[in-house]
Amino acid sequence: MNALELFRLDGKTAVITGAGSGLGYAIAEAMAEAGADVVCGDINKALNEATAARVSALGRKSLALHCDVTCESDVVNLFQQARDQLGTVDIAFANAGIADPMPVPLHETTTENWNRVLDINLQGVYYTCREALKHMVPRGEGKLINIASMWGLRGSPFMPIPSYTASKGAVVNLTRELALEYAPHNIQVNAICPGFFRTRLGDGGYENPNFVAMAAQATPMGRIAEADEIKGTALYLASKASSFTTGAVLVSDGGCLAR
């Protein structure tokens, strides 16, 4: 097969949580640009519908469905509607996530904030992976991609974010476990560990110039990434180009972890 054809997704359906903005929007756009139909799940109706509209504008089928990843029934419905309305679930991105509401040391972290982060970043990934795999296993193929973080591979030296690092570290190892469990089913399970990308995540978000300056200074490349710089990594893991890649943790961080 021609090398470029390995990256085509024609006839495939991708399901993406947290599709309304940031990395989720960029991933949805990349999937559609490569030929896939896209099911967009998010709690923000307006943003989610805007993502679906972009997919449609690219000539692909799209669905915009309300999905709170902490709500089991929402995630079940997301995948059921994907299959019922678009026929298959070929690709799934467990992307929805949040940062610690307040960057404080563990002894100052409230139970409410700890549980909120773990509910979205880990419980939500569990629901997403489980429902995706229910549809993929009978078909004997699939691509499951979990969005973790560079802070899932080390502690943060810049600010205390114990809930976030704990949840993303768990996502990294869950990815490895699922890769082993589902390799015999021809399902590749991988993770992306982004560094500082311009999204709504972070202390005050990337509209905060102080946060952006700190993040850029902490990155060897001297800048933060734009959201659409995730596209290449996402497309590789969603396509035939990664047919013999499973259990991988691909870091896209401008060199942070190389230090």
Buried (B, 14 or more C-beta within 10 A) or exposed (E): EEEEEEBBBEEBBBBBBBBBBBBBBBBBBBBBBBBBBBBBBBBBEEBBBBBBEBBBEBEBBBBBBBBBBBBBEBBBBBBBBBBEEBEBBBBBBBBBBBBBBEBBEEEEBEEEBBEBBBBBBBBBBBBBBBBBBBBBBEEEEBBBBBBBBBBBBBEBEBBBBBBBBBBBBBBBEBBBEBBEEBEEBBBBBBBBBBBBBBBBBBBEBBEEEEBBEBBBEBBEEEBBBEBBBBBEBBBBBBBBBBEEBBBBBBBBBBEBBEE
